[in-house]
Amino acid sequence: AMNSKWALGAIIVGAGAVLAYGGPQKALTDLTNFTAQMRSDTSGSLRPAPQTTNAGPTKSGTAPPPAAVTVSKPLIRKVTEWDEYTGRFDAVDSVEIRARISGYLDQVHFKDGQNVKKGDLLFSIDPRPFERALDLAKAEYSQAKTKSDNAALDVDRGKPLVDRKIMSEKVFDDRSNVLREAQSTIKVTEAKIKTAELDLFFAKITAPISGRISKSNMTAGGWVSAGAASNTTLLTTIVSEDPIHIYFDISENNWLKYRRMVEKGQKTGAAQVGAPIELALPDEKGFPHKGIIDFVDNRMETTTGTLRGRAIVDNKKGTFSAGMFARVRVQGSENYDAVMLPDSAIGTDQTNKFALTVSDDGTVARKAVELGPIIDGLRVIRTGLTANDTVIIKGLQRARPGGKVAPKTEPIKISDAAAAVSSVAPASKLAPTVK
C-alpha cells in the first residue's frame, strides 16, 4: 500500500515537471515510459482491479448474494375512514343588550364576564321620570272617567225628556256626542297608562338568555339612548355556552362522496342532519369530544367551493368558547375490510406510488397502488394489492424489479400507542379553514 501511494505521487510530480519544461507531446511520451517503469518497480501495485457487476458472476465464478429484505402479507383490518376539517365554535344564542328607553343609567347589577341566567337584572335606568309619567296618565284617566260618568248621566236624564218632547233631539244628540268623546278619552288615557307602565318596566334591563355576559360598556350616571338601532347604546352582549355550535366547511369532493353514499343506501357523515362527529382542541390527542350535525347549508359557496356544516356539542364543563378553533372529523366511509401497509413499504416514482412484491422464488415485482388515509399508523391501500401479496416492508431501496432478494418474513403490527390514539391522516388536504 505504501509503495502504491509513493508511485502515484511520483507519477504526478514527474508529469508536472515534464509538462513544464518539455511541452505537451514530450510530456505524454515521457509520462507513458515513466508509468511503465513504476509498474515494474512496484510489482504491479498500480494495475487496475478486475471489474465486477451485479448482473453476473465474477471471474472467480461466484455471484453476489441477494439483498436481504423484510416482507409481510398486508394487514387486513376493519376500518372506518374519517374526513378531517377545521371548525370554529360559535354560540347557539347571542344577543346584544340595548335599552328600550332613554334615560340616565342608575346602576349596573353584574360583574364583567360572569355567568347570568335568563331574567337576571343587569342594568337599572333612573325610574323617576317614568313613574311621574305613569302618575300623570292615571290622573288623566281619572279625569276622563269622571267626564264620561257625567256625560252618561246627562244622556240618561235626557231620554225621557226627548220622549215627552220636552227636550229637542239636537240637545240630546249633543249630550250623546259628549258621552262618546269622554269614552274615547278614557281609551286614550288607558293606552297612556299601559305605555307608562311599559316604560317603567323597561327601566329595569334583564337578561333575555342564560350565558356568559361581556363587560359593561356604560357606567352609572351615563346617558343611555334608545331608538333606531344605529343610535341605540350598546350596553353589553351575552352568549350562551351550553350547548355550543361548531361550524366547518365541507369540500365539494367530500360532499359528492357523501351524496353517493346516501344514494347507495349507506349511512354517512356530513351528508345529513343527525350524523355524529368527533372533535379535538389543538392541544388534545385523538378526538375525545362528540357532537351531532344539526344543520347543512342549502348551497355551495361559489368563491371557496365548500358547503357550510354545523354540529351541536355538549359544553356543560365550559371547555369550549365562541371563537375557538378545533379539529373536526366526520365519518367518510362505511366500516370495511382495508388492505394496510406501513408507509415504509410505499415507493414514489415522480407522482406515482408503488409497492414491491416478492414471488415464491424471491423475484421482485413492482405494483402500482392507490393510497388512502393513514389509520392507526398504517396506510390504507385502495387498489393495487391483495391479501395474498407478499410485500417488501423494509429494505425497499435494496430491491429492484426483476431482481432477486432474500426475504425475511415479519408480521405487520399496530403499536399500542397508535391503536389508542386511532388518529387519521387524510389522503389529501380536503379541509379548508373556516373563515
Secondary structure, 3 states (H helix, E strand, C coil): CHHHHHHHHHHHHHHHHHHHHHCHHHHHHHHHHHHHHHHHHCCCCCCCCCCCCCCCCCCCCCCCCCEEEEEECCEEEEECCEEEEEEEEEECCEEEEECCCCEEEEEECCCCCCEECCCCEEEEECCHHHHHHHHHHHHHHHHHHHHHHHHHHHHHHHHHHHHCCCCCHHHHHHHHHHHHHHHHHHHHHHHHHHHHHHHHHHCEEECCCCEEECCCCCCCCCEECCCCCCCCCEEEEEECCCCEEEEEEEEHHHHHHHHHHHHCCCCCCCCCCCCEEEEECCCCCCCCEEEEEEEECCCCECCCCEEEEEEEECCCCCCCCCCCEEEEEEECCCCEEEEEECHHHCEEECCEEEEEEECCCCEEEEEECEEEEEECCEEEEEECCCCCCCEEEECHHHCCCCCEEEEEECCCCCCHHHHHHCCEECCCCCCCCCC
